Amino acid sequence: MAAEAAVVRVAVRVRPLLPREALRGHRPCLRSDAATGEVELGRRRFRFAAVLPEAAGQAAVYRACVQPLLRAFFRGFNATVFAYGQTGSGKTYTIGEASDEQGIIPRAMAETFRLIDENDLIDYTVRVSYLEVYKEEFRDLLQVDTASKDIQIREDDKGNVGMCACAQATFLPML
Ligand SMILES: Nc1ncnc2c1ncn2[C@@H]1O[C@H](COP(=O)(O)OP(=O)(O)OP(=O)(O)O)[C@@H](O)[C@H]1O
């Protein structure tokens, strides 16, 4: 199956060495080829749907990995973006960075509201939840004083997954 048609696409982002790593004399150990989607680690080669090399900025990551999903989302498809990697590999930076180098979440939210604004014929309701799961503990990042035990993830009879904060009896479907 062509990579673009696959239901799950895996992209790899190579982050640059951090100043402290460079100071310790660390060296890059991966060779990546954005044109073929291949990375080489020693004598092993891996192929991904997309490779974002060190020089790729946040906008390029968003364009390659998220923008097409958002377009599909507005045509009625569910979409999930999942950042996976060892500690310090750049998940938080890629997903959430809120400075000049905005990550995926602020870019996706801005584009969501832009696309909503462009369409006067449909009324949209946007609900957002922002949840951290760490070692089986939940944290509601929009209401940080909610106790972990009061947050539950539920599935309704249509398979929609939502977060339920019992203390406030609210039900917030995840975007
Ligand atoms: N593409 C990048 N360009 C520049 N700096 C980056 C990049 N990716 C990550 N960093 C920096 O690398 C450090 C580690 O990144 P980050 O905190 O995002 O990792 P993480 O995968 O979320 O780690 P953890 O699982 O421990 O929370 C941070 O200082 C971050 O600013």
Backbone and ligand atoms as CSV (ligand in chain L), in Angstrom:
chain,resi,resn,atom,element,x,y,z
A,1,MET,N,N,0.851,-1.186,0.000
A,1,MET,CA,C,0.000,0.000,0.000
A,1,MET,C,C,0.894,1.246,0.000
A,2,ALA,N,N,0.546,2.231,-0.824
A,2,ALA,CA,C,1.346,3.459,-0.842
A,2,ALA,C,C,1.297,4.114,0.530
A,3,ALA,N,N,2.437,4.709,0.918
A,3,ALA,CA,C,2.530,5.288,2.261
A,3,ALA,C,C,1.407,6.298,2.509
A,4,GLU,N,N,1.048,7.095,1.449
A,4,GLU,CA,C,0.045,8.144,1.654
A,4,GLU,C,C,-1.322,7.558,1.951
A,5,ALA,N,N,-1.574,6.314,1.459
A,5,ALA,CA,C,-2.890,5.717,1.619
A,5,ALA,C,C,-2.998,4.914,2.921
A,6,ALA,N,N,-1.878,4.720,3.614
A,6,ALA,CA,C,-1.897,3.889,4.816
A,6,ALA,C,C,-2.727,4.562,5.903
A,7,VAL,N,N,-3.388,3.731,6.713
A,7,VAL,CA,C,-4.223,4.280,7.776
A,7,VAL,C,C,-3.348,4.898,8.872
A,8,VAL,N,N,-2.232,4.236,9.164
A,8,VAL,CA,C,-1.298,4.773,10.156
A,8,VAL,C,C,-0.003,5.135,9.441
A,9,ARG,N,N,0.374,6.371,9.521
A,9,ARG,CA,C,1.625,6.807,8.902
A,9,ARG,C,C,2.622,7.133,10.006
A,10,VAL,N,N,3.834,6.686,9.854
A,10,VAL,CA,C,4.864,6.957,10.858
A,10,VAL,C,C,5.922,7.862,10.241
A,11,ALA,N,N,6.100,9.017,10.847
A,11,ALA,CA,C,7.145,9.940,10.397
A,11,ALA,C,C,8.213,9.990,11.486
A,12,VAL,N,N,9.440,10.195,11.091
A,12,VAL,CA,C,10.496,10.325,12.106
A,12,VAL,C,C,11.094,11.717,12.011
A,13,ARG,N,N,11.277,12.329,13.181
A,13,ARG,CA,C,11.913,13.644,13.219
A,13,ARG,C,C,13.259,13.500,13.924
A,14,VAL,N,N,14.287,14.015,13.281
A,14,VAL,CA,C,15.621,13.948,13.869
A,14,VAL,C,C,15.895,15.306,14.501
A,15,ARG,N,N,16.083,15.345,15.812
A,15,ARG,CA,C,16.344,16.653,16.396
A,15,ARG,C,C,17.838,16.943,16.385
A,16,PRO,N,N,18.176,18.240,16.322
A,16,PRO,CA,C,19.609,18.569,16.339
A,16,PRO,C,C,20.200,18.264,17.714
A,17,LEU,N,N,21.501,18.140,17.776
A,17,LEU,CA,C,22.147,17.979,19.075
A,17,LEU,C,C,21.889,19.229,19.905
A,18,LEU,N,N,21.642,19.053,21.196
A,18,LEU,CA,C,21.469,20.201,22.083
A,18,LEU,C,C,22.853,20.763,22.394
A,19,PRO,N,N,22.917,22.058,22.736
A,19,PRO,CA,C,24.232,22.645,23.042
A,19,PRO,C,C,25.003,21.811,24.067
A,20,ARG,N,N,24.299,21.321,25.120
A,20,ARG,CA,C,25.018,20.558,26.158
A,20,ARG,C,C,25.551,19.227,25.615
A,21,GLU,N,N,24.846,18.671,24.629
A,21,GLU,CA,C,25.324,17.423,24.029
A,21,GLU,C,C,26.560,17.698,23.172
A,22,ALA,N,N,26.498,18.816,22.409
A,22,ALA,CA,C,27.641,19.170,21.568
A,22,ALA,C,C,28.865,19.455,22.444
A,23,LEU,N,N,28.614,20.133,23.585
A,23,LEU,CA,C,29.732,20.452,24.487
A,23,LEU,C,C,30.395,19.192,25.040
A,24,ARG,N,N,29.586,18.155,25.211
A,24,ARG,CA,C,30.155,16.883,25.711
A,24,ARG,C,C,30.792,16.066,24.594
A,25,GLY,N,N,30.783,16.622,23.386
A,25,GLY,CA,C,31.449,15.933,22.284
A,25,GLY,C,C,30.594,14.875,21.604
A,26,HIS,N,N,29.272,14.897,21.879
A,26,HIS,CA,C,28.403,13.925,21.201
A,26,HIS,C,C,28.365,14.226,19.707
A,27,ARG,N,N,28.150,13.190,18.931
A,27,ARG,CA,C,28.102,13.353,17.476
A,27,ARG,C,C,26.789,12.776,16.950
A,28,PRO,N,N,26.237,13.335,15.864
A,28,PRO,CA,C,25.036,12.717,15.271
A,28,PRO,C,C,25.352,11.275,14.845
A,29,CYS,N,N,24.400,10.371,15.024
A,29,CYS,CA,C,24.671,8.975,14.672
A,29,CYS,C,C,23.726,8.475,13.579
A,30,LEU,N,N,22.830,9.353,13.129
A,30,LEU,CA,C,21.853,8.951,12.105
A,30,LEU,C,C,22.160,9.658,10.805
A,31,ARG,N,N,21.937,8.939,9.713
A,31,ARG,CA,C,21.947,9.639,8.423
A,31,ARG,C,C,20.545,9.550,7.867
A,32,SER,N,N,19.981,10.699,7.488
A,32,SER,CA,C,18.602,10.639,7.011
A,32,SER,C,C,18.506,11.184,5.595
A,33,ASP,N,N,17.548,10.640,4.877
A,33,ASP,CA,C,17.340,11.063,3.496
A,33,ASP,C,C,15.851,11.380,3.326
A,34,ALA,N,N,15.558,12.692,3.329
A,34,ALA,CA,C,14.146,13.097,3.278
A,34,ALA,C,C,13.493,12.669,1.961
A,35,ALA,N,N,14.291,12.583,0.898
A,35,ALA,CA,C,13.719,12.251,-0.409
A,35,ALA,C,C,13.190,10.820,-0.440
A,36,THR,N,N,13.917,9.888,0.196
A,36,THR,CA,C,13.475,8.480,0.161
A,36,THR,C,C,12.725,8.082,1.439
A,37,GLY,N,N,12.764,8.922,2.456
A,37,GLY,CA,C,12.132,8.573,3.729
A,37,GLY,C,C,12.949,7.558,4.519
A,38,GLU,N,N,14.246,7.464,4.208
A,38,GLU,CA,C,15.070,6.453,4.888
A,38,GLU,C,C,16.007,7.084,5.909
A,39,VAL,N,N,16.221,6.359,7.003
A,39,VAL,CA,C,17.285,6.744,7.930
A,39,VAL,C,C,18.231,5.554,8.086
A,40,GLU,N,N,19.475,5.882,8.281
A,40,GLU,CA,C,20.503,4.853,8.400
A,40,GLU,C,C,21.167,4.985,9.751
A,41,LEU,N,N,21.190,3.901,10.484
A,41,LEU,CA,C,21.821,3.880,11.805
A,41,LEU,C,C,22.844,2.754,11.773
A,42,GLY,N,N,24.108,3.121,11.705
A,42,GLY,CA,C,25.128,2.094,11.494
A,42,GLY,C,C,24.873,1.418,10.165
A,43,ARG,N,N,24.754,0.071,10.220
A,43,ARG,CA,C,24.511,-0.623,8.945
A,43,ARG,C,C,23.038,-0.937,8.718
A,44,ARG,N,N,22.193,-0.438,9.645
A,44,ARG,CA,C,20.767,-0.727,9.514
A,44,ARG,C,C,20.042,0.459,8.884
A,45,ARG,N,N,19.042,0.114,8.084
A,45,ARG,CA,C,18.297,1.127,7.354
A,45,ARG,C,C,16.807,0.977,7.663
A,46,PHE,N,N,16.128,2.086,7.891
A,46,PHE,CA,C,14.698,2.053,8.182
A,46,PHE,C,C,13.984,3.017,7.247
A,47,ARG,N,N,12.772,2.642,6.868
A,47,ARG,CA,C,12.014,3.542,5.978
A,47,ARG,C,C,10.732,4.017,6.680
A,48,PHE,N,N,10.455,5.290,6.532
A,48,PHE,CA,C,9.275,5.899,7.159
A,48,PHE,C,C,8.436,6.600,6.092
A,49,ALA,N,N,7.194,6.935,6.469
A,49,ALA,CA,C,6.335,7.674,5.530
A,49,ALA,C,C,6.929,9.051,5.261
A,50,ALA,N,N,7.601,9.608,6.263
A,50,ALA,CA,C,8.278,10.899,6.072
A,50,ALA,C,C,9.450,10.978,7.029
A,51,VAL,N,N,10.507,11.631,6.588
A,51,VAL,CA,C,11.659,11.887,7.454
A,51,VAL,C,C,11.844,13.398,7.529
A,52,LEU,N,N,11.830,13.915,8.736
A,52,LEU,CA,C,12.074,15.339,8.930
A,52,LEU,C,C,13.472,15.470,9.508
A,53,PRO,N,N,14.410,15.923,8.688
A,53,PRO,CA,C,15.793,15.981,9.170
A,53,PRO,C,C,16.002,17.131,10.163
A,54,GLU,N,N,17.195,17.187,10.719
A,54,GLU,CA,C,17.505,18.195,11.747
A,54,GLU,C,C,17.102,19.603,11.349
A,55,ALA,N,N,17.304,19.920,10.069
A,55,ALA,CA,C,17.062,21.297,9.611
A,55,ALA,C,C,15.573,21.605,9.474
A,56,ALA,N,N,14.717,20.592,9.541
A,56,ALA,CA,C,13.277,20.829,9.341
A,56,ALA,C,C,12.715,21.581,10.544
A,57,GLY,N,N,12.084,22.694,10.273
A,57,GLY,CA,C,11.497,23.491,11.351
A,57,GLY,C,C,10.097,23.002,11.695
A,58,GLN,N,N,9.488,23.689,12.657
A,58,GLN,CA,C,8.166,23.293,13.129
A,58,GLN,C,C,7.112,23.389,12.012
A,59,ALA,N,N,7.245,24.408,11.146
A,59,ALA,CA,C,6.254,24.575,10.075
A,59,ALA,C,C,6.309,23.388,9.120
A,60,ALA,N,N,7.529,22.920,8.829
A,60,ALA,CA,C,7.671,21.789,7.899
A,60,ALA,C,C,7.075,20.516,8.512
A,61,VAL,N,N,7.281,20.338,9.811
A,61,VAL,CA,C,6.720,19.150,10.486
A,61,VAL,C,C,5.195,19.210,10.424
A,62,TYR,N,N,4.665,20.398,10.700
A,62,TYR,CA,C,3.208,20.560,10.671
A,62,TYR,C,C,2.661,20.263,9.272
A,63,ARG,N,N,3.319,20.831,8.263
A,63,ARG,CA,C,2.839,20.650,6.881
A,63,ARG,C,C,2.860,19.184,6.471
A,64,ALA,N,N,3.933,18.490,6.844
A,64,ALA,CA,C,4.091,17.102,6.393
A,64,ALA,C,C,3.194,16.139,7.170
A,65,CYS,N,N,3.015,16.385,8.459
A,65,CYS,CA,C,2.393,15.350,9.302
A,65,CYS,C,C,0.980,15.677,9.764
A,66,VAL,N,N,0.614,16.945,9.815
A,66,VAL,CA,C,-0.647,17.287,10.477
A,66,VAL,C,C,-1.648,17.971,9.545
A,67,GLN,N,N,-1.151,18.870,8.706
A,67,GLN,CA,C,-2.082,19.647,7.875
A,67,GLN,C,C,-3.022,18.756,7.051
A,68,PRO,N,N,-2.504,17.692,6.407
A,68,PRO,CA,C,-3.425,16.853,5.626
A,68,PRO,C,C,-4.497,16.197,6.512
A,69,LEU,N,N,-4.128,15.891,7.764
A,69,LEU,CA,C,-5.102,15.274,8.674
A,69,LEU,C,C,-6.199,16.262,9.050
A,70,LEU,N,N,-5.802,17.506,9.238
A,70,LEU,CA,C,-6.788,18.512,9.626
A,70,LEU,C,C,-7.796,18.712,8.492
A,71,ARG,N,N,-7.281,18.714,7.264
A,71,ARG,CA,C,-8.187,18.852,6.106
A,71,ARG,C,C,-9.176,17.679,6.095
A,72,ALA,N,N,-8.662,16.458,6.334
A,72,ALA,CA,C,-9.527,15.273,6.349
A,72,ALA,C,C,-10.522,15.352,7.513
A,73,PHE,N,N,-10.049,15.876,8.634
A,73,PHE,CA,C,-10.893,16.028,9.834
A,73,PHE,C,C,-12.118,16.886,9.497
A,74,PHE,N,N,-11.906,17.936,8.705
A,74,PHE,CA,C,-13.027,18.806,8.327
A,74,PHE,C,C,-13.946,18.151,7.306
A,75,ARG,N,N,-13.483,17.042,6.720
A,75,ARG,CA,C,-14.387,16.299,5.830
A,75,ARG,C,C,-15.065,15.158,6.581
A,76,GLY,N,N,-14.875,15.098,7.905
A,76,GLY,CA,C,-15.611,14.147,8.722
A,76,GLY,C,C,-14.834,12.934,9.200
A,77,PHE,N,N,-13.535,12.904,8.951
A,77,PHE,CA,C,-12.740,11.768,9.414
A,77,PHE,C,C,-12.161,12.048,10.803
A,78,ASN,N,N,-12.023,10.989,11.605
A,78,ASN,CA,C,-11.305,11.144,12.870
A,78,ASN,C,C,-9.808,11.156,12.588
A,79,ALA,N,N,-9.072,11.869,13.398
A,79,ALA,CA,C,-7.624,11.920,13.195
A,79,ALA,C,C,-6.913,11.957,14.544
A,80,THR,N,N,-5.807,11.261,14.618
A,80,THR,CA,C,-5.001,11.252,15.841
A,80,THR,C,C,-3.547,11.498,15.468
A,81,VAL,N,N,-2.902,12.349,16.214
A,81,VAL,CA,C,-1.458,12.557,16.045
A,81,VAL,C,C,-0.809,12.151,17.357
A,82,PHE,N,N,0.175,11.315,17.267
A,82,PHE,CA,C,0.744,10.679,18.442
A,82,PHE,C,C,2.259,10.882,18.391
A,83,ALA,N,N,2.819,11.497,19.412
A,83,ALA,CA,C,4.281,11.675,19.435
A,83,ALA,C,C,4.885,10.615,20.344
A,84,TYR,N,N,5.840,9.902,19.838
A,84,TYR,CA,C,6.410,8.774,20.573
A,84,TYR,C,C,7.932,8.880,20.528
A,85,GLY,N,N,8.574,8.650,21.638
A,85,GLY,CA,C,10.037,8.709,21.613
A,85,GLY,C,C,10.591,8.703,23.020
A,86,GLN,N,N,11.863,8.423,23.118
A,86,GLN,CA,C,12.471,8.341,24.443
A,86,GLN,C,C,12.545,9.729,25.070
A,87,THR,N,N,12.810,9.757,26.360
A,87,THR,CA,C,12.871,11.032,27.066
A,87,THR,C,C,13.933,11.943,26.431
A,88,GLY,N,N,13.563,13.203,26.257
A,88,GLY,CA,C,14.491,14.170,25.677
A,88,GLY,C,C,14.565,14.144,24.158
A,89,SER,N,N,13.724,13.346,23.511
A,89,SER,CA,C,13.836,13.229,22.052
A,89,SER,C,C,13.120,14.370,21.311
A,90,GLY,N,N,12.255,15.129,22.032
A,90,GLY,CA,C,11.638,16.292,21.382
A,90,GLY,C,C,10.130,16.209,21.217
A,91,LYS,N,N,9.459,15.341,21.957
A,91,LYS,CA,C,8.000,15.196,21.819
A,91,LYS,C,C,7.289,16.492,22.231
A,92,THR,N,N,7.631,16.999,23.403
A,92,THR,CA,C,6.960,18.201,23.905
A,92,THR,C,C,7.240,19.374,22.978
A,93,TYR,N,N,8.477,19.494,22.541
A,93,TYR,CA,C,8.848,20.577,21.625
A,93,TYR,C,C,8.024,20.482,20.351
A,94,THR,N,N,7.923,19.306,19.790
A,94,THR,CA,C,7.229,19.119,18.512
A,94,THR,C,C,5.730,19.360,18.645
A,95,ILE,N,N,5.161,18.862,19.723
A,95,ILE,CA,C,3.705,18.952,19.875
A,95,ILE,C,C,3.279,20.309,20.421
A,96,GLY,N,N,4.009,20.791,21.430
A,96,GLY,CA,C,3.414,21.871,22.201
A,96,GLY,C,C,4.106,23.196,22.192
A,97,GLU,N,N,5.329,23.256,21.732
A,97,GLU,CA,C,6.105,24.495,21.878
A,97,GLU,C,C,5.257,25.711,21.498
A,98,ALA,N,N,5.222,26.704,22.395
A,98,ALA,CA,C,4.314,27.830,22.184
A,98,ALA,C,C,5.042,29.143,21.906
A,99,SER,N,N,6.345,29.079,21.693
A,99,SER,CA,C,7.093,30.313,21.427
A,99,SER,C,C,6.982,30.664,19.941
A,100,ASP,N,N,7.967,31.398,19.420
A,100,ASP,CA,C,7.970,31.744,17.990
A,100,ASP,C,C,7.945,30.488,17.132
A,101,GLU,N,N,8.568,29.448,17.654
A,101,GLU,CA,C,8.657,28.187,16.912
A,101,GLU,C,C,7.500,27.282,17.312
A,102,GLN,N,N,6.281,27.763,17.109
A,102,GLN,CA,C,5.106,27.029,17.586
A,102,GLN,C,C,5.073,25.575,17.110
A,103,GLY,N,N,4.632,24.709,18.013
A,103,GLY,CA,C,4.503,23.296,17.668
A,103,GLY,C,C,3.131,22.978,17.086
A,104,ILE,N,N,2.824,21.685,17.085
A,104,ILE,CA,C,1.634,21.202,16.378
A,104,ILE,C,C,0.328,21.732,16.973
A,105,ILE,N,N,0.206,21.732,18.293
A,105,ILE,CA,C,-1.090,22.094,18.890
A,105,ILE,C,C,-1.478,23.535,18.558
A,106,PRO,N,N,-0.617,24.531,18.840
A,106,PRO,CA,C,-1.055,25.892,18.482
A,106,PRO,C,C,-1.292,26.073,16.989
A,107,ARG,N,N,-0.506,25.419,16.154
A,107,ARG,CA,C,-0.729,25.544,14.703
A,107,ARG,C,C,-2.059,24.910,14.303
A,108,ALA,N,N,-2.342,23.729,14.852
A,108,ALA,CA,C,-3.591,23.032,14.484
A,108,ALA,C,C,-4.798,23.821,14.989
A,109,MET,N,N,-4.689,24.395,16.184
A,109,MET,CA,C,-5.822,25.164,16.704
A,109,MET,C,C,-6.061,26.409,15.852
A,110,ALA,N,N,-4.966,27.105,15.496
A,110,ALA,CA,C,-5.117,28.320,14.685
A,110,ALA,C,C,-5.760,27.978,13.345
A,111,GLU,N,N,-5.306,26.880,12.741
A,111,GLU,CA,C,-5.861,26.518,11.430
A,111,GLU,C,C,-7.307,26.046,11.562
A,112,THR,N,N,-7.613,25.356,12.650
A,112,THR,CA,C,-8.996,24.922,12.882
A,112,THR,C,C,-9.935,26.124,12.869
A,113,PHE,N,N,-9.566,27.146,13.631
A,113,PHE,CA,C,-10.468,28.306,13.713
A,113,PHE,C,C,-10.472,29.103,12.407
A,114,ARG,N,N,-9.350,29.060,11.679
A,114,ARG,CA,C,-9.340,29.734,10.381
A,114,ARG,C,C,-10.302,29.029,9.416
A,115,LEU,N,N,-10.257,27.688,9.411
A,115,LEU,CA,C,-11.139,26.932,8.515
A,115,LEU,C,C,-12.604,27.109,8.915
A,116,ILE,N,N,-12.849,27.212,10.219
A,116,ILE,CA,C,-14.225,27.452,10.680
A,116,ILE,C,C,-14.705,28.821,10.194
A,117,ASP,N,N,-13.830,29.820,10.331
A,117,ASP,CA,C,-14.187,31.179,9.909
A,117,ASP,C,C,-14.495,31.249,8.424
A,118,GLU,N,N,-13.791,30.407,7.648
A,118,GLU,CA,C,-13.969,30.450,6.191
A,118,GLU,C,C,-15.329,29.905,5.766
A,119,ASN,N,N,-15.966,29.134,6.633
A,119,ASN,CA,C,-17.220,28.491,6.243
A,119,ASN,C,C,-18.395,29.054,7.040
A,120,ASP,N,N,-19.142,29.969,6.407
A,120,ASP,CA,C,-20.261,30.611,7.099
A,120,ASP,C,C,-21.504,29.729,7.123
A,121,LEU,N,N,-21.492,28.666,6.308
A,121,LEU,CA,C,-22.734,27.897,6.142
A,121,LEU,C,C,-22.927,26.842,7.230
A,122,ILE,N,N,-21.873,26.539,7.967
A,122,ILE,CA,C,-21.974,25.488,8.985
A,122,ILE,C,C,-21.668,26.081,10.354
A,123,ASP,N,N,-22.504,25.707,11.337
A,123,ASP,CA,C,-22.202,26.086,12.724
A,123,ASP,C,C,-21.344,25.004,13.342
A,124,TYR,N,N,-20.240,25.368,13.896
A,124,TYR,CA,C,-19.355,24.388,14.516
A,124,TYR,C,C,-19.369,24.557,16.032
A,125,THR,N,N,-19.220,23.443,16.738
A,125,THR,CA,C,-18.947,23.497,18.174
A,125,THR,C,C,-17.591,22.839,18.386
A,126,VAL,N,N,-16.698,23.524,19.042
A,126,VAL,CA,C,-15.357,22.969,19.294
A,126,VAL,C,C,-15.240,22.675,20.784
A,127,ARG,N,N,-14.926,21.447,21.110
A,127,ARG,CA,C,-14.651,21.103,22.510
A,127,ARG,C,C,-13.234,20.575,22.591
A,128,VAL,N,N,-12.534,20.976,23.601
A,128,VAL,CA,C,-11.123,20.614,23.714
A,128,VAL,C,C,-10.857,20.057,25.099
A,129,SER,N,N,-10.118,18.992,25.173
A,129,SER,CA,C,-9.589,18.566,26.474
A,129,SER,C,C,-8.084,18.391,26.332
A,130,TYR,N,N,-7.392,18.542,27.422
A,130,TYR,CA,C,-5.920,18.542,27.393
A,130,TYR,C,C,-5.465,17.768,28.620
A,131,LEU,N,N,-5.055,16.551,28.381
A,131,LEU,CA,C,-4.870,15.614,29.480
A,131,LEU,C,C,-3.466,15.038,29.445
A,132,GLU,N,N,-2.822,15.008,30.581
A,132,GLU,CA,C,-1.512,14.354,30.663
A,132,GLU,C,C,-1.689,13.008,31.358
A,133,VAL,N,N,-1.138,11.976,30.779
A,133,VAL,CA,C,-1.153,10.658,31.414
A,133,VAL,C,C,0.293,10.301,31.700
A,134,TYR,N,N,0.613,10.150,32.967
A,134,TYR,CA,C,1.998,9.872,33.348
A,134,TYR,C,C,1.987,8.820,34.446
A,135,LYS,N,N,2.572,7.673,34.151
A,135,LYS,CA,C,2.619,6.562,35.111
A,135,LYS,C,C,1.235,6.264,35.689
A,136,GLU,N,N,0.254,6.066,34.833
A,136,GLU,CA,C,-1.120,5.715,35.249
A,136,GLU,C,C,-1.840,6.852,35.967
A,137,GLU,N,N,-1.209,8.011,36.082
A,137,GLU,CA,C,-1.851,9.150,36.738
A,137,GLU,C,C,-2.318,10.130,35.670
A,138,PHE,N,N,-3.534,10.638,35.823
A,138,PHE,CA,C,-4.041,11.639,34.884
A,138,PHE,C,C,-3.865,13.036,35.452
A,139,ARG,N,N,-3.648,13.987,34.559
A,139,ARG,CA,C,-3.665,15.386,34.985
A,139,ARG,C,C,-4.427,16.172,33.934
A,140,ASP,N,N,-5.450,16.903,34.391
A,140,ASP,CA,C,-6.215,17.760,33.486
A,140,ASP,C,C,-5.454,19.070,33.367
A,141,LEU,N,N,-4.804,19.279,32.243
A,141,LEU,CA,C,-3.931,20.444,32.111
A,141,LEU,C,C,-4.710,21.748,31.972
A,142,LEU,N,N,-6.029,21.641,31.775
A,142,LEU,CA,C,-6.844,22.865,31.738
A,142,LEU,C,C,-7.464,23.149,33.105
A,143,GLN,N,N,-7.352,22.185,34.017
A,143,GLN,CA,C,-7.926,22.328,35.369
A,143,GLN,C,C,-7.019,21.521,36.293
A,144,VAL,N,N,-5.822,22.037,36.532
A,144,VAL,CA,C,-4.769,21.198,37.125
A,144,VAL,C,C,-5.072,20.734,38.547
A,145,ASP,N,N,-6.038,21.377,39.215
A,145,ASP,CA,C,-6.312,20.924,40.590
A,145,ASP,C,C,-7.318,19.773,40.640
A,146,THR,N,N,-7.772,19.275,39.481
A,146,THR,CA,C,-8.665,18.105,39.478
A,146,THR,C,C,-7.856,16.866,39.874
A,147,ALA,N,N,-8.374,16.108,40.851
A,147,ALA,CA,C,-7.643,14.920,41.308
A,147,ALA,C,C,-7.643,13.851,40.217
A,148,SER,N,N,-6.528,13.128,40.108
A,148,SER,CA,C,-6.401,12.096,39.079
A,148,SER,C,C,-7.538,11.087,39.152
A,149,LYS,N,N,-7.936,10.696,40.368
A,149,LYS,CA,C,-8.975,9.655,40.502
A,149,LYS,C,C,-10.338,10.150,40.015
A,150,ASP,N,N,-10.503,11.465,39.902
A,150,ASP,CA,C,-11.786,12.004,39.440
A,150,ASP,C,C,-11.867,12.117,37.924
A,151,ILE,N,N,-10.773,11.767,37.239
A,151,ILE,CA,C,-10.774,11.854,35.776
A,151,ILE,C,C,-10.893,10.451,35.209
A,152,GLN,N,N,-11.855,10.261,34.357
A,152,GLN,CA,C,-12.023,8.932,33.765
A,152,GLN,C,C,-12.155,9.040,32.254
A,153,ILE,N,N,-11.573,8.058,31.576
A,153,ILE,CA,C,-11.701,7.995,30.121
A,153,ILE,C,C,-12.822,7.004,29.819
A,154,ARG,N,N,-13.782,7.401,29.043
A,154,ARG,CA,C,-14.948,6.557,28.744
A,154,ARG,C,C,-15.160,6.472,27.240
A,155,GLU,N,N,-15.814,5.379,26.838
A,155,GLU,CA,C,-16.183,5.225,25.437
A,155,GLU,C,C,-17.701,5.153,25.386
A,156,ASP,N,N,-18.326,5.883,24.469
A,156,ASP,CA,C,-19.782,5.771,24.398
A,156,ASP,C,C,-20.168,4.627,23.457
A,157,ASP,N,N,-21.487,4.398,23.276
A,157,ASP,CA,C,-21.903,3.239,22.498
A,157,ASP,C,C,-21.567,3.373,21.013
A,158,LYS,N,N,-21.114,4.558,20.597
A,158,LYS,CA,C,-20.699,4.716,19.192
A,158,LYS,C,C,-19.187,4.625,19.048
A,159,GLY,N,N,-18.506,4.332,20.161
A,159,GLY,CA,C,-17.052,4.204,20.092
A,159,GLY,C,C,-16.323,5.524,20.226
A,160,ASN,N,N,-17.053,6.614,20.522
A,160,ASN,CA,C,-16.373,7.901,20.741
A,160,ASN,C,C,-15.735,7.897,22.118
A,161,VAL,N,N,-14.478,8.329,22.155
A,161,VAL,CA,C,-13.773,8.338,23.435
A,161,VAL,C,C,-13.845,9.736,24.026
A,162,GLY,N,N,-14.100,9.813,25.302
A,162,GLY,CA,C,-14.168,11.131,25.938
A,162,GLY,C,C,-13.585,11.087,27.326
A,163,MET,N,N,-13.368,12.262,27.853
A,163,MET,CA,C,-12.813,12.372,29.193
A,163,MET,C,C,-13.913,12.869,30.107
A,164,CYS,N,N,-14.034,12.241,31.245
A,164,CYS,CA,C,-15.078,12.621,32.171
A,164,CYS,C,C,-14.421,13.032,33.475
A,165,ALA,N,N,-14.613,14.288,33.861
A,165,ALA,CA,C,-14.099,14.733,35.157
A,165,ALA,C,C,-15.279,14.704,36.111
A,166,CYS,N,N,-15.330,13.645,36.948
A,166,CYS,CA,C,-16.530,13.406,37.750
A,166,CYS,C,C,-16.839,14.557,38.698
A,167,ALA,N,N,-15.785,15.171,39.235
A,167,ALA,CA,C,-16.010,16.213,40.232
A,167,ALA,C,C,-16.889,17.319,39.655
A,168,GLN,N,N,-16.704,17.618,38.358
A,168,GLN,CA,C,-17.504,18.698,37.781
A,168,GLN,C,C,-18.619,18.156,36.898
A,169,ALA,N,N,-18.738,16.845,36.790
A,169,ALA,CA,C,-19.754,16.219,35.949
A,169,ALA,C,C,-19.748,16.794,34.535
A,170,THR,N,N,-18.550,16.999,33.976
A,170,THR,CA,C,-18.489,17.481,32.592
A,170,THR,C,C,-18.041,16.337,31.697
A,171,PHE,N,N,-18.431,16.416,30.442
A,171,PHE,CA,C,-18.022,15.401,29.488
A,171,PHE,C,C,-17.437,16.104,28.284
A,172,LEU,N,N,-16.163,15.870,28.060
A,172,LEU,CA,C,-15.482,16.598,26.997
A,172,LEU,C,C,-14.921,15.617,25.988
A,173,PRO,N,N,-15.571,15.454,24.830
A,173,PRO,CA,C,-14.974,14.590,23.811
A,173,PRO,C,C,-13.606,15.114,23.424
A,174,MET,N,N,-12.677,14.198,23.171
A,174,MET,CA,C,-11.343,14.630,22.771
A,174,MET,C,C,-11.369,15.007,21.293
A,175,LEU,N,N,-10.601,16.022,20.932
A,175,LEU,CA,C,-10.532,16.447,19.534
A,175,LEU,C,C,-9.846,15.375,18.724
L,1,LIG,N1,N,13.749,20.048,16.743
L,1,LIG,C1,C,14.322,20.659,17.794
L,1,LIG,N2,N,15.069,21.765,17.634
L,1,LIG,C2,C,15.653,22.384,18.677
L,1,LIG,N3,N,15.542,21.965,19.958
L,1,LIG,C3,C,14.804,20.874,20.184
L,1,LIG,C4,C,14.152,20.163,19.133
L,1,LIG,N4,N,13.496,19.099,19.659
L,1,LIG,C5,C,13.716,19.167,20.973
L,1,LIG,N5,N,14.499,20.220,21.302
L,1,LIG,C6,C,14.978,20.548,22.652
L,1,LIG,O1,O,15.395,19.306,23.232
L,1,LIG,C7,C,15.075,19.264,24.617
L,1,LIG,C8,C,14.236,18.033,24.909
L,1,LIG,O2,O,13.016,18.125,24.182
L,1,LIG,P1,P,11.592,17.769,24.834
L,1,LIG,O3,O,11.488,18.307,26.217
L,1,LIG,O4,O,10.570,18.197,23.849
L,1,LIG,O5,O,11.693,16.184,24.895
L,1,LIG,P2,P,10.559,15.120,25.337
L,1,LIG,O6,O,10.618,14.029,24.325
L,1,LIG,O7,O,9.244,15.798,25.516
L,1,LIG,O8,O,11.150,14.613,26.715
L,1,LIG,P3,P,10.400,13.944,27.983
L,1,LIG,O9,O,9.820,12.631,27.506
L,1,LIG,O10,O,11.517,13.752,28.964
L,1,LIG,O11,O,9.339,14.928,28.444
L,1,LIG,C9,C,14.362,20.582,24.930
L,1,LIG,O12,O,15.346,21.480,25.452
L,1,LIG,C10,C,13.882,21.072,23.569
L,1,LIG,O13,O,13.778,22.487,23.517
